[in-house]
């Protein structure tokens, strides 16, 4: 619902709308406002992020390469050369700051 003020007020237009998160009525002074408070906006952002992450994990949960051994130099398949594999393991230990045996 669009309402107009007629007096000499700098704010001339405002809308009465429903919050997209909680559904309560509030007055908005900008057309792009969707939520009644920063708390509702933050909660809506959290829900959207949860849905997005859940969908991403569902789509990628079956691939072994995606959920490999961390984000380091080790992968799901070992190297053919033993020396290269040993160097990769030592590099990963240094990166994770693990003590050498």
C-alpha positions as CSV (number, residue, x, y, z in Angstrom):
1,X,0.0,0.0,0.0
2,X,1.5,3.3,-1.1
3,X,0.9,6.3,1.1
4,X,1.8,9.9,0.5
5,X,2.4,12.8,2.9
6,X,1.2,16.2,1.7
7,X,2.9,18.5,4.3
8,X,6.3,20.1,3.9
9,X,8.1,17.0,5.1
10,X,11.3,15.8,3.3
11,X,10.0,12.3,3.4
12,X,7.1,12.2,1.0
13,X,6.4,8.6,0.1
14,X,6.4,5.4,2.3
15,X,4.9,1.9,2.0
16,X,3.2,-0.4,4.5
17,X,4.4,-3.9,3.6
18,X,4.9,-7.4,5.2
19,X,8.4,-8.6,6.2
20,X,9.6,-11.4,4.0
21,X,11.0,-13.3,7.0
22,X,8.5,-12.9,9.9
23,X,5.5,-11.6,8.1
24,X,4.9,-8.6,10.4
25,X,3.7,-5.3,9.0
26,X,6.2,-2.4,8.8
27,X,6.6,0.9,7.1
28,X,9.4,1.1,4.6
29,X,10.8,4.3,3.2
30,X,12.8,2.7,0.3
31,X,11.3,0.5,-2.4
32,X,14.1,-2.1,-2.0
33,X,13.5,-2.8,1.7
34,X,12.3,-6.4,2.3
35,X,12.8,-7.0,6.0
36,X,11.4,-5.2,9.1
37,X,14.7,-5.2,11.0
38,X,18.4,-6.1,10.7
39,X,17.7,-9.2,12.8
40,X,15.1,-10.5,10.3
41,X,17.5,-9.8,7.4
42,X,20.4,-11.7,9.2
43,X,18.2,-14.7,10.0
44,X,17.0,-14.8,6.4
45,X,20.6,-14.7,5.1
46,X,21.5,-17.6,7.5
47,X,18.6,-19.7,6.2
48,X,19.6,-19.0,2.6
49,X,23.2,-19.9,3.3
50,X,22.2,-23.2,5.0
51,X,20.0,-24.2,2.0
52,X,22.8,-23.3,-0.4
53,X,25.4,-25.3,1.5
54,X,23.1,-28.3,2.0
55,X,22.4,-28.4,-1.8
56,X,26.1,-28.1,-2.6
57,X,27.0,-30.9,-0.2
58,X,24.3,-33.1,-1.6
59,X,25.5,-32.5,-5.2
60,X,29.2,-33.2,-4.3
61,X,29.0,-35.8,-1.6
62,X,29.5,-38.8,-3.9
63,X,32.8,-37.6,-5.5
64,X,35.9,-38.8,-3.8
65,X,38.1,-36.1,-5.3
66,X,36.0,-33.3,-3.8
67,X,36.2,-34.7,-0.3
68,X,39.9,-35.8,-0.6
69,X,42.5,-35.6,2.0
70,X,42.3,-32.0,3.0
71,X,43.3,-29.1,0.8
72,X,47.0,-29.9,0.7
73,X,49.3,-31.8,-1.6
74,X,47.9,-35.2,-1.0
75,X,45.1,-36.6,-3.1
76,X,42.9,-39.7,-3.3
77,X,45.4,-41.6,-5.6
78,X,49.0,-42.0,-4.6
79,X,51.9,-41.1,-7.0
80,X,53.6,-43.9,-9.0
81,X,57.0,-42.8,-7.8
82,X,57.8,-43.6,-4.2
83,X,60.2,-40.6,-3.8
84,X,57.6,-38.2,-5.1
85,X,54.9,-39.6,-2.8
86,X,57.3,-39.3,0.2
87,X,58.1,-35.7,-0.6
88,X,54.4,-34.9,-0.9
89,X,53.8,-36.5,2.5
90,X,56.6,-34.5,4.1
91,X,55.4,-31.3,2.5
92,X,51.9,-31.9,3.9
93,X,53.3,-32.6,7.3
94,X,55.2,-29.3,7.2
95,X,52.1,-27.4,6.0
96,X,50.0,-28.9,8.9
97,X,52.9,-28.3,11.4
98,X,53.0,-31.9,12.5
99,X,56.2,-33.3,14.1
100,X,58.4,-35.4,11.9
101,X,58.9,-39.0,13.0
